[in-house]
């Protein structure tokens, strides 16, 4: 088996302390060829679950998994920059300052109404609860497309849990964003793992 010189993925850490780099192309599902990360490398580099790692690889010691040999970047930063960053849970909570402009076209009245009635700021969390077939998915797609259109500097990640597989496919085709999904044909453990992992 030929092992590429470099690889990347998002770190998932097992209960035993070692980890694997999961690929968004595989919907973060485990594959036999995922890159293995030793417990020592995780501890030495202060790696947290979910970080994106790029690095050089060494051939597998046992099995099919190549092993991470050296880290080139963590979340797009050097190791020095990464360790200087304040952990998310230690950040100070503040109210949103910048508002997303969601209005894009005259015929998109839903996003215009959101701008007027319930404006969304950078850092806002929200929950849409509604019965089936009432337009939740349509609204979410319109919000997502408005953010990517009006704010190209923003990276949009859409996480869908327990959605119908057709909805996941529709979302992937309809929005210019990274879609992370665990559809309703997957088991509960996969839903929990994905929500914890991302």
C-alpha positions, 0 to 999 in steps of 0.5 A: 500500500502506498502512503501519501507524504502528507495528509489532513483531517479532523481529530477524533480522540478515543477513550484510550487517548489515541486518535484518528484524522477523519475526513469531511469527504467521508462524512467524518465516518471512520475508515480503515485508512484514516490517519492514526495519531498517537496519544503522545502526539496528542498530549505533547501538542495539546490537541483537542478533539475536532481540530483540523490537522495537516501533517506529514505521514509515516507508513502504517505500523500495523493495519492499514492506517498511516501514522501522523509523523509531524504536524504542519498546521493546526486549524490553519495555524502554526503550533505556536499560534495554536497554543497561544489561542484562548480555548473556546470555553475560556472566552468571554461571552459578549452580545453580537456586535456585527449584524448579518445583512440577509436581504439579497434579492427583492423576491426573497422576502423571508430574509428581508423579514428576518432582517426587520423582525429578528436580525441575526448578528455574528455569534448569535445562536438560534433554534428553529422549532416547527412541525414538518413541512412548514418551511424550516429547511427553506429558511435555513437554506435562504439564511445560509445563502444570504450569509455566503452571498453578502459576507464572503469572509464568513465560513459557513458550516451547516450541521444537520442531525437526524434529517432525511437523506434527501434533505441532506443531499438537497442542502449540499446542492443548494448552499455554498457551505460545508455541510456536515450531516448524520441523516436519519438512516444512521444510528443514534451513536453516529448522531451523538458522535458527530455533534460532539466531534464538530 
